């Protein structure tokens, strides 16, 4: 049986035009929009609740700036994994290409592990985007904080979630092939259950769709 990618992954926006929420960072002339349109990324720490779009932003930045993209989770990766990415970054830099290391849950890395990233950020071998749900002032070492911009992501509003839900229902191929229809009040309920977390809302929608049988 073919593996089906989860709905939240299938609905991940590929560009800032499709991205919903965080207008203070992605709106016209704002910091991330300016970086992507100028094709020059910089190291940053994205701080925000789960499901607010941190991973998606990192992917959009990498794509928009033509960078090689590497994803590591601090929960399951160590210094050896980081060193592999840095080696790749050195080779790319020699050829004039930027390398993005997206380090998810960076607050789970201890001081020595964070130190391992520092030199490569300083030399420009990698651009680091760290994602954290914790206040970076307490969980990220100060030399790294001084070389990265901390950008705060807000909880998604109900309007944001409603827009993401609407887009998923109207564009996702699997949902549409299953003739999905939302009865009265269902959309509002999904938004409420999502509680500011787009991934959670889409996961609930996906399970409900699979269990409903008739869409």
Beta strands, then each sheet from edge to edge (+ up, - down):
strand 1: 44-47
strand 2: 68-73
strand 3: 99-104
strand 4: 127-132
strand 5: 149-152
sheet 1: 2+ 3+ 4+ 1+ 5+
end
